[in-house]
């Protein structure tokens, strides 16, 4: 495991995250586009009367904060990387961004329901203690079932087509896998129950990096996104509430 938190303090990494990883047409940007369309519809149904306060844990450069910008009452992003937060501000992100000191627990900047907590592109590669801290933060924001929802992303599920390239990544510290059961157990330890699970594509990221394969990958993902299950999806979002 690499120094997960330390890596994202590098300016080059922060820039690459926006300009390379999420460049138009990449696997990550296509997944984000599908997530955005689905989750915005879901949020309107989940909070029909009062817009929630959005708390984004490990917000990075603010991509998920932007996703719900016009649907929430206020936005708070939390991250241990001043570099990533500076990148978010440079993009003109209109949200309250909070730097979390290394080794300290993130504390919610606003209290009271309803609330929405999101944890995206974090659980997969974060060390176990950091995963626990993320969901513990969510539990502080969402003390009971009526407080709102937690939405977490797993961008490397086991049993997906992504695993076909496992043998090529034996020495890659960034190639991690996380099963649906592991995510469910993590949430359960902090009093959350998964109420919905949704997949956002079946093609592995490598298919989007090959010109000849990209059209087939897009077609496969477009078809699979219409399916309600997430058993073999390469990107999965879990929606949970306190038990």
C-alpha positions as protocol buffer text, in pm:
chain_id: "A"
residue {
  index: 1
  type: UNK
  ca { x: 0 y: 0 z: 0 }
}
residue {
  index: 2
  type: UNK
  ca { x: 137 y: 339 z: -98 }
}
residue {
  index: 3
  type: UNK
  ca { x: 115 y: 650 z: 118 }
}
residue {
  index: 4
  type: UNK
  ca { x: -241 y: 715 z: 5 }
}
residue {
  index: 5
  type: UNK
  ca { x: -286 y: 1055 z: 170 }
}
residue {
  index: 6
  type: UNK
  ca { x: 65 y: 1174 z: 83 }
}
residue {
  index: 7
  type: UNK
  ca { x: 32 y: 1098 z: -287 }
}
residue {
  index: 8
  type: UNK
  ca { x: -257 y: 1340 z: -329 }
}
residue {
  index: 9
  type: UNK
  ca { x: -61 y: 1631 z: -187 }
}
residue {
  index: 10
  type: UNK
  ca { x: 147 y: 1635 z: -506 }
}
residue {
  index: 11
  type: UNK
  ca { x: 43 y: 1915 z: -743 }
}
residue {
  index: 12
  type: UNK
  ca { x: 110 y: 1698 z: -1048 }
}
residue {
  index: 13
  type: UNK
  ca { x: -119 y: 1425 z: -912 }
}
residue {
  index: 14
  type: UNK
  ca { x: -398 y: 1675 z: -843 }
}
residue {
  index: 15
  type: UNK
  ca { x: -370 y: 1814 z: -1195 }
}
residue {
  index: 16
  type: UNK
  ca { x: -355 y: 1468 z: -1351 }
}
residue {
  index: 17
  type: UNK
  ca { x: -669 y: 1367 z: -1163 }
}
residue {
  index: 18
  type: UNK
  ca { x: -873 y: 1635 z: -1341 }
}
residue {
  index: 19
  type: UNK
  ca { x: -697 y: 1654 z: -1677 }
}
residue {
  index: 20
  type: UNK
  ca { x: -600 y: 1291 z: -1744 }
}
residue {
  index: 21
  type: UNK
  ca { x: -803 y: 1052 z: -1530 }
}
residue {
  index: 22
  type: UNK
  ca { x: -1124 y: 1244 z: -1599 }
}
residue {
  index: 23
  type: UNK
  ca { x: -1041 y: 1365 z: -1949 }
}
residue {
  index: 24
  type: UNK
  ca { x: -1339 y: 1348 z: -2187 }
}
residue {
  index: 25
  type: UNK
  ca { x: -1399 y: 996 z: -2316 }
}
residue {
  index: 26
  type: UNK
  ca { x: -1204 y: 813 z: -2046 }
}
residue {
  index: 27
  type: UNK
  ca { x: -1352 y: 529 z: -1841 }
}
residue {
  index: 28
  type: UNK
  ca { x: -1369 y: 749 z: -1531 }
}
residue {
  index: 29
  type: UNK
  ca { x: -1544 y: 1037 z: -1708 }
}
residue {
  index: 30
  type: UNK
  ca { x: -1798 y: 804 z: -1870 }
}
residue {
  index: 31
  type: UNK
  ca { x: -1874 y: 639 z: -1536 }
}
residue {
  index: 32
  type: UNK
  ca { x: -1914 y: 983 z: -1378 }
}
residue {
  index: 33
  type: UNK
  ca { x: -2154 y: 1090 z: -1653 }
}
residue {
  index: 34
  type: UNK
  ca { x: -2375 y: 785 z: -1594 }
}
residue {
  index: 35
  type: UNK
  ca { x: -2357 y: 826 z: -1216 }
}
residue {
  index: 36
  type: UNK
  ca { x: -2456 y: 1190 z: -1243 }
}
residue {
  index: 37
  type: UNK
  ca { x: -2765 y: 1117 z: -1451 }
}
residue {
  index: 38
  type: UNK
  ca { x: -2886 y: 838 z: -1222 }
}
residue {
  index: 39
  type: UNK
  ca { x: -2798 y: 988 z: -883 }
}
residue {
  index: 40
  type: UNK
  ca { x: -2950 y: 1327 z: -954 }
}
residue {
  index: 41
  type: UNK
  ca { x: -3282 y: 1156 z: -1031 }
}
residue {
  index: 42
  type: UNK
  ca { x: -3246 y: 941 z: -720 }
}
residue {
  index: 43
  type: UNK
  ca { x: -3172 y: 1242 z: -495 }
}
residue {
  index: 44
  type: UNK
  ca { x: -3488 y: 1422 z: -603 }
}
residue {
  index: 45
  type: UNK
  ca { x: -3692 y: 1117 z: -502 }
}
residue {
  index: 46
  type: UNK
  ca { x: -3498 y: 1054 z: -178 }
}
residue {
  index: 47
  type: UNK
  ca { x: -3540 y: 1412 z: -52 }
}
residue {
  index: 48
  type: UNK
  ca { x: -3877 y: 1519 z: -191 }
}
residue {
  index: 49
  type: UNK
  ca { x: -3957 y: 1800 z: 55 }
}
residue {
  index: 50
  type: UNK
  ca { x: -3637 y: 1952 z: 194 }
}
residue {
  index: 51
  type: UNK
  ca { x: -3306 y: 1980 z: 12 }
}
residue {
  index: 52
  type: UNK
  ca { x: -3026 y: 1816 z: 212 }
}
residue {
  index: 53
  type: UNK
  ca { x: -2693 y: 1953 z: 326 }
}
residue {
  index: 54
  type: UNK
  ca { x: -2424 y: 1770 z: 127 }
}
residue {
  index: 55
  type: UNK
  ca { x: -2110 y: 1645 z: 304 }
}
residue {
  index: 56
  type: UNK
  ca { x: -1847 y: 1497 z: 69 }
}
residue {
  index: 57
  type: UNK
  ca { x: -1573 y: 1302 z: 247 }
}
residue {
  index: 58
  type: UNK
  ca { x: -1237 y: 1298 z: 62 }
}
residue {
  index: 59
  type: UNK
  ca { x: -1380 y: 1553 z: -180 }
}
residue {
  index: 60
  type: UNK
  ca { x: -1058 y: 1598 z: -378 }
}
residue {
  index: 61
  type: UNK
  ca { x: -1105 y: 1850 z: -657 }
}
residue {
  index: 62
  type: UNK
  ca { x: -1481 y: 1871 z: -603 }
}
residue {
  index: 63
  type: UNK
  ca { x: -1626 y: 1656 z: -879 }
}
residue {
  index: 64
  type: UNK
  ca { x: -1897 y: 1498 z: -661 }
}
residue {
  index: 65
  type: UNK
  ca { x: -1976 y: 1829 z: -492 }
}
residue {
  index: 66
  type: UNK
  ca { x: -2049 y: 1967 z: -838 }
}
residue {
  index: 67
  type: UNK
  ca { x: -2274 y: 1672 z: -920 }
}
residue {
  index: 68
  type: UNK
  ca { x: -2552 y: 1785 z: -686 }
}
residue {
  index: 69
  type: UNK
  ca { x: -2480 y: 2159 z: -681 }
}
residue {
  index: 70
  type: UNK
  ca { x: -2830 y: 2284 z: -760 }
}
residue {
  index: 71
  type: UNK
  ca { x: -3013 y: 2013 z: -565 }
}
residue {
  index: 72
  type: UNK
  ca { x: -2875 y: 2067 z: -213 }
}
residue {
  index: 73
  type: UNK
  ca { x: -2912 y: 2340 z: 49 }
}
residue {
  index: 74
  type: UNK
  ca { x: -2537 y: 2369 z: 121 }
}
residue {
  index: 75
  type: UNK
  ca { x: -2215 y: 2189 z: 32 }
}
residue {
  index: 76
  type: UNK
  ca { x: -1920 y: 2092 z: 250 }
}
residue {
  index: 77
  type: UNK
  ca { x: -1610 y: 1911 z: 127 }
}
residue {
  index: 78
  type: UNK
  ca { x: -1349 y: 1750 z: 354 }
}
residue {
  index: 79
  type: UNK
  ca { x: -999 y: 1642 z: 255 }
}
residue {
  index: 80
  type: UNK
  ca { x: -652 y: 1599 z: 405 }
}
residue {
  index: 81
  type: UNK
  ca { x: -486 y: 1740 z: 92 }
}
residue {
  index: 82
  type: UNK
  ca { x: -452 y: 2118 z: 74 }
}
residue {
  index: 83
  type: UNK
  ca { x: -334 y: 2067 z: -284 }
}
residue {
  index: 84
  type: UNK
  ca { x: -656 y: 1898 z: -392 }
}
residue {
  index: 85
  type: UNK
  ca { x: -867 y: 2162 z: -215 }
}
residue {
  index: 86
  type: UNK
  ca { x: -669 y: 2439 z: -385 }
}
residue {
  index: 87
  type: UNK
  ca { x: -738 y: 2269 z: -718 }
}
residue {
  index: 88
  type: UNK
  ca { x: -1111 y: 2264 z: -633 }
}
residue {
  index: 89
  type: UNK
  ca { x: -1105 y: 2636 z: -553 }
}
residue {
  index: 90
  type: UNK
  ca { x: -916 y: 2715 z: -873 }
}
residue {
  index: 91
  type: UNK
  ca { x: -1200 y: 2553 z: -1067 }
}
residue {
  index: 92
  type: UNK
  ca { x: -1443 y: 2802 z: -913 }
}
residue {
  index: 93
  type: UNK
  ca { x: -1616 y: 2549 z: -692 }
}
residue {
  index: 94
  type: UNK
  ca { x: -1879 y: 2724 z: -480 }
}
residue {
  index: 95
  type: UNK
  ca { x: -1868 y: 2513 z: -164 }
}
residue {
  index: 96
  type: UNK
  ca { x: -1724 y: 2526 z: 186 }
}
residue {
  index: 97
  type: UNK
  ca { x: -1400 y: 2326 z: 178 }
}
residue {
  index: 98
  type: UNK
  ca { x: -1243 y: 2198 z: 499 }
}
residue {
  index: 99
  type: UNK
  ca { x: -885 y: 2082 z: 541 }
}
residue {
  index: 100
  type: UNK
  ca { x: -868 y: 1785 z: 779 }
}
residue {
  index: 101
  type: UNK
  ca { x: -535 y: 1771 z: 968 }
}
residue {
  index: 102
  type: UNK
  ca { x: -347 y: 1446 z: 916 }
}
residue {
  index: 103
  type: UNK
  ca { x: -426 y: 1198 z: 1191 }
}
residue {
  index: 104
  type: UNK
  ca { x: -740 y: 1377 z: 1308 }
}
residue {
  index: 105
  type: UNK
  ca { x: -1103 y: 1282 z: 1256 }
}
residue {
  index: 106
  type: UNK
  ca { x: -1312 y: 1491 z: 1021 }
}
residue {
  index: 107
  type: UNK
  ca { x: -1583 y: 1679 z: 1206 }
}
residue {
  index: 108
  type: UNK
  ca { x: -1909 y: 1778 z: 1033 }
}
residue {
  index: 109
  type: UNK
  ca { x: -1917 y: 2150 z: 966 }
}
residue {
  index: 110
  type: UNK
  ca { x: -2297 y: 2166 z: 985 }
}
residue {
  index: 111
  type: UNK
  ca { x: -2546 y: 1965 z: 1184 }
}
residue {
  index: 112
  type: UNK
  ca { x: -2908 y: 1873 z: 1148 }
}
residue {
  index: 113
  type: UNK
  ca { x: -3113 y: 1671 z: 900 }
}
residue {
  index: 114
  type: UNK
  ca { x: -3166 y: 1615 z: 628 }
}
residue {
  index: 115
  type: UNK
  ca { x: -2815 y: 1539 z: 512 }
}
residue {
  index: 116
  type: UNK
  ca { x: -2642 y: 1358 z: 229 }
}
residue {
  index: 117
  type: UNK
  ca { x: -2297 y: 1205 z: 280 }
}
residue {
  index: 118
  type: UNK
  ca { x: -2091 y: 1088 z: -17 }
}
residue {
  index: 119
  type: UNK
  ca { x: -1764 y: 892 z: -23 }
}
residue {
  index: 120
  type: UNK
  ca { x: -1642 y: 848 z: -380 }
}
residue {
  index: 121
  type: UNK
  ca { x: -1320 y: 703 z: -522 }
}
residue {
  index: 122
  type: UNK
  ca { x: -1180 y: 649 z: -174 }
}
residue {
  index: 123
  type: UNK
  ca { x: -1263 y: 314 z: -16 }
}
residue {
  index: 124
  type: UNK
  ca { x: -1088 y: 96 z: -275 }
}
residue {
  index: 125
  type: UNK
  ca { x: -729 y: 211 z: -222 }
}
residue {
  index: 126
  type: UNK
  ca { x: -748 y: 365 z: 125 }
}
residue {
  index: 127
  type: UNK
  ca { x: -595 y: 167 z: 415 }
}
residue {
  index: 128
  type: UNK
  ca { x: -845 y: -11 z: 645 }
}
residue {
  index: 129
  type: UNK
  ca { x: -822 y: 251 z: 921 }
}
residue {
  index: 130
  type: UNK
  ca { x: -903 y: 528 z: 674 }
}
residue {
  index: 131
  type: UNK
  ca { x: -1204 y: 336 z: 546 }
}
residue {
  index: 132
  type: UNK
  ca { x: -1334 y: 301 z: 899 }
}
residue {
  index: 133
  type: UNK
  ca { x: -1277 y: 673 z: 961 }
}
residue {
  index: 134
  type: UNK
  ca { x: -1476 y: 764 z: 650 }
}
residue {
  index: 135
  type: UNK
  ca { x: -1782 y: 567 z: 754 }
}
residue {
  index: 136
  type: UNK
  ca { x: -1748 y: 679 z: 1116 }
}
residue {
  index: 137
  type: UNK
  ca { x: -1766 y: 1037 z: 984 }
}
residue {
  index: 138
  type: UNK
  ca { x: -2084 y: 947 z: 796 }
}
residue {
  index: 139
  type: UNK
  ca { x: -2233 y: 802 z: 1113 }
}
residue {
  index: 140
  type: UNK
  ca { x: -2169 y: 1131 z: 1294 }
}
residue {
  index: 141
  type: UNK
  ca { x: -2353 y: 1323 z: 1022 }
}
residue {
  index: 142
  type: UNK
  ca { x: -2633 y: 1065 z: 1001 }
}
residue {
  index: 143
  type: UNK
  ca { x: -2714 y: 958 z: 1359 }
}
residue {
  index: 144
  type: UNK
  ca { x: -3044 y: 785 z: 1275 }
}
residue {
  index: 145
  type: UNK
  ca { x: -3246 y: 652 z: 984 }
}
residue {
  index: 146
  type: UNK
  ca { x: -3439 y: 975 z: 933 }
}
residue {
  index: 147
  type: UNK
  ca { x: -3123 y: 1189 z: 905 }
}
residue {
  index: 148
  type: UNK
  ca { x: -3059 y: 1106 z: 539 }
}
residue {
  index: 149
  type: UNK
  ca { x: -2849 y: 882 z: 314 }
}
residue {
  index: 150
  type: UNK
  ca { x: -2491 y: 770 z: 270 }
}
residue {
  index: 151
  type: UNK
  ca { x: -2370 y: 708 z: -87 }
}
residue {
  index: 152
  type: UNK
  ca { x: -2037 y: 527 z: -133 }
}
residue {
  index: 153
  type: UNK
  ca { x: -1856 y: 423 z: -450 }
}
residue {
  index: 154
  type: UNK
  ca { x: -1650 y: 110 z: -512 }
}
residue {
  index: 155
  type: UNK
  ca { x: -1452 y: 161 z: -832 }
}
residue {
  index: 156
  type: UNK
  ca { x: -1282 y: -179 z: -820 }
}
residue {
  index: 157
  type: UNK
  ca { x: -1534 y: -451 z: -734 }
}
residue {
  index: 158
  type: UNK
  ca { x: -1431 y: -815 z: -721 }
}
residue {
  index: 159
  type: UNK
  ca { x: -1593 y: -1053 z: -972 }
}
residue {
  index: 160
  type: UNK
  ca { x: -1604 y: -787 z: -1245 }
}
residue {
  index: 161
  type: UNK
  ca { x: -1434 y: -794 z: -1586 }
}
residue {
  index: 162
  type: UNK
  ca { x: -1169 y: -568 z: -1436 }
}
residue {
  index: 163
  type: UNK
  ca { x: -1036 y: -877 z: -1257 }
}
residue {
  index: 164
  type: UNK
  ca { x: -935 y: -1039 z: -1587 }
}
residue {
  index: 165
  type: UNK
  ca { x: -625 y: -818 z: -1582 }
}
residue {
  index: 166
  type: UNK
  ca { x: -534 y: -908 z: -1225 }
}
residue {
  index: 167
  type: UNK
  ca { x: -228 y: -1109 z: -1328 }
}
residue {
  index: 168
  type: UNK
  ca { x: -79 y: -804 z: -1501 }
}
residue {
  index: 169
  type: UNK
  ca { x: -108 y: -593 z: -1186 }
}
residue {
  index: 170
  type: UNK
  ca { x: 48 y: -818 z: -921 }
}
residue {
  index: 171
  type: UNK
  ca { x: 309 y: -555 z: -836 }
}
residue {
  index: 172
  type: UNK
  ca { x: 81 y: -253 z: -879 }
}
residue {
  index: 173
  type: UNK
  ca { x: -6 y: -107 z: -535 }
}
residue {
  index: 174
  type: UNK
  ca { x: -302 y: 78 z: -690 }
}
residue {
  index: 175
  type: UNK
  ca { x: -472 y: -239 z: -817 }
}
residue {
  index: 176
  type: UNK
  ca { x: -701 y: -325 z: -529 }
}
residue {
  index: 177
  type: UNK
  ca { x: -1028 y: -515 z: -525 }
}
residue {
  index: 178
  type: UNK
  ca { x: -1320 y: -477 z: -288 }
}
residue {
  index: 179
  type: UNK
  ca { x: -1621 y: -708 z: -283 }
}
residue {
  index: 180
  type: UNK
  ca { x: -1982 y: -607 z: -231 }
}
residue {
  index: 181
  type: UNK
  ca { x: -1977 y: -808 z: 92 }
}
residue {
  index: 182
  type: UNK
  ca { x: -1672 y: -618 z: 223 }
}
residue {
  index: 183
  type: UNK
  ca { x: -1845 y: -285 z: 159 }
}
residue {
  index: 184
  type: UNK
  ca { x: -2166 y: -408 z: 321 }
}
residue {
  index: 185
  type: UNK
  ca { x: -1975 y: -533 z: 626 }
}
residue {
  index: 186
  type: UNK
  ca { x: -1786 y: -204 z: 657 }
}
residue {
  index: 187
  type: UNK
  ca { x: -2109 y: -6 z: 652 }
}
residue {
  index: 188
  type: UNK
  ca { x: -2275 y: -249 z: 892 }
}
residue {
  index: 189
  type: UNK
  ca { x: -2002 y: -202 z: 1152 }
}
residue {
  index: 190
  type: UNK
  ca { x: -2108 y: 162 z: 1176 }
}
residue {
  index: 191
  type: UNK
  ca { x: -2481 y: 99 z: 1186 }
}
residue {
  index: 192
  type: UNK
  ca { x: -2566 y: 136 z: 815 }
}
residue {
  index: 193
  type: UNK
  ca { x: -2782 y: -91 z: 602 }
}
residue {
  index: 194
  type: UNK
  ca { x: -2750 y: -91 z: 222 }
}
residue {
  index: 195
  type: UNK
  ca { x: -3088 y: -10 z: 69 }
}
residue {
  index: 196
  type: UNK
  ca { x: -2982 y: 12 z: -295 }
}
residue {
  index: 197
  type: UNK
  ca { x: -2687 y: -99 z: -504 }
}
residue {
  index: 198
  type: UNK
  ca { x: -2632 y: 14 z: -862 }
}
residue {
  index: 199
  type: UNK
  ca { x: -2370 y: -70 z: -1124 }
}
residue {
  index: 200
  type: UNK
  ca { x: -2243 y: 182 z: -1378 }
}
residue {
  index: 201
  type: UNK
  ca { x: -2087 y: -25 z: -1653 }
}
residue {
  index: 202
  type: UNK
  ca { x: -1926 y: -361 z: -1722 }
}
residue {
  index: 203
  type: UNK
  ca { x: -1628 y: -278 z: -1946 }
}
residue {
  index: 204
  type: UNK
  ca { x: -1291 y: -257 z: -1768 }
}
residue {
  index: 205
  type: UNK
  ca { x: -1098 y: 73 z: -1771 }
}
residue {
  index: 206
  type: UNK
  ca { x: -835 y: -70 z: -2008 }
}
residue {
  index: 207
  type: UNK
  ca { x: -1094 y: -107 z: -2284 }
}
residue {
  index: 208
  type: UNK
  ca { x: -1133 y: 271 z: -2294 }
}
residue {
  index: 209
  type: UNK
  ca { x: -760 y: 317 z: -2349 }
}
residue {
  index: 210
  type: UNK
  ca { x: -758 y: 122 z: -2676 }
}
residue {
  index: 211
  type: UNK
  ca { x: -895 y: 295 z: -2985 }
}
residue {
  index: 212
  type: UNK
  ca { x: -1027 y: -26 z: -3142 }
}
residue {
  index: 213
  type: UNK
  ca { x: -1199 y: -140 z: -2821 }
}
residue {
  index: 214
  type: UNK
  ca { x: -1348 y: 190 z: -2707 }
}
residue {
  index: 215
  type: UNK
  ca { x: -1665 y: 179 z: -2923 }
}
residue {
  index: 216
  type: UNK
  ca { x: -1743 y: -175 z: -2803 }
}
residue {
  index: 217
  type: UNK
  ca { x: -1679 y: -77 z: -2441 }
}
residue {
  index: 218
  type: UNK
  ca { x: -1916 y: 218 z: -2468 }
}
residue {
  index: 219
  type: UNK
  ca { x: -2185 y: 2 z: -2627 }
}
residue {
  index: 220
  type: UNK
  ca { x: -2151 y: -263 z: -2355 }
}
residue {
  index: 221
  type: UNK
  ca { x: -2168 y: -4 z: -2080 }
}
residue {
  index: 222
  type: UNK
  ca { x: -2465 y: 174 z: -2235 }
}
residue {
  index: 223
  type: UNK
  ca { x: -2656 y: -153 z: -2244 }
}
residue {
  index: 224
  type: UNK
  ca { x: -2554 y: -272 z: -1898 }
}
residue {
  index: 225
  type: UNK
  ca { x: -2641 y: 55 z: -1726 }
}
residue {
  index: 226
  type: UNK
  ca { x: -3007 y: -20 z: -1794 }
}
residue {
  index: 227
  type: UNK
  ca { x: -2982 y: -327 z: -1569 }
}
residue {
  index: 228
  type: UNK
  ca { x: -3080 y: -276 z: -1204 }
}
residue {
  index: 229
  type: UNK
  ca { x: -2827 y: -522 z: -1057 }
}
residue {
  index: 230
  type: UNK
  ca { x: -2457 y: -460 z: -992 }
}
residue {
  index: 231
  type: UNK
  ca { x: -2322 y: -815 z: -954 }
}
residue {
  index: 232
  type: UNK
  ca { x: -2045 y: -794 z: -1215 }
}
residue {
  index: 233
  type: UNK
  ca { x: -2027 y: -419 z: -1273 }
}
residue {
  index: 234
  type: UNK
  ca { x: -1684 y: -253 z: -1281 }
}
residue {
  index: 235
  type: UNK
  ca { x: -1813 y: 45 z: -1082 }
}
residue {
  index: 236
  type: UNK
  ca { x: -2073 y: 15 z: -808 }
}
residue {
  index: 237
  type: UNK
  ca { x: -2250 y: 268 z: -588 }
}
residue {
  index: 238
  type: UNK
  ca { x: -2401 y: 159 z: -255 }
}
residue {
  index: 239
  type: UNK
  ca { x: -2680 y: 370 z: -102 }
}
residue {
  index: 240
  type: UNK
  ca { x: -2729 y: 319 z: 270 }
}
residue {
  index: 241
  type: UNK
  ca { x: -2923 y: 443 z: 572 }
}
residue {
  index: 242
  type: UNK
  ca { x: -2875 y: 398 z: 944 }
}
residue {
  index: 243
  type: UNK
  ca { x: -3035 y: 77 z: 1066 }
}
